[in-house]
Amino acid sequence: MPCSFLLPDNYCSIYESRPKACREYPHTDRKKFEQIFKLTVKNTETCPIAYEVLLRLVKK
């Protein structure tokens, strides 16, 4: 489901005060990445960066 703050041009209408989860999205830089692995897999459906991160992990 798209974010309710996402404008038609895909810009965030509350960018300066967006929640922590939005600031950290797609969460691929966590120290304990394995704790959010399932979330990252889900994010690959909508986020090309998350997809690339997982693709590179699989290749290793």
Rosetta blueprint (number, residue, H / E / L):
1 M L
2 P L
3 C L
4 S L
5 F L
6 L E
7 L L
8 P L
9 D L
10 N L
11 Y L
12 C E
13 S L
14 I L
15 Y H
16 E H
17 S H
18 R L
19 P L
20 K H
21 A H
22 C H
23 R H
24 E H
25 Y L
26 P L
27 H L
28 T L
29 D L
30 R L
31 K L
32 K L
33 F H
34 E H
35 Q H
36 I H
37 F H
38 K H
39 L H
40 T H
41 V H
42 K H
43 N H
44 T L
45 E L
46 T L
47 C L
48 P H
49 I H
50 A H
51 Y H
52 E H
53 V H
54 L H
55 L H
56 R H
57 L H
58 V H
59 K H
60 K L
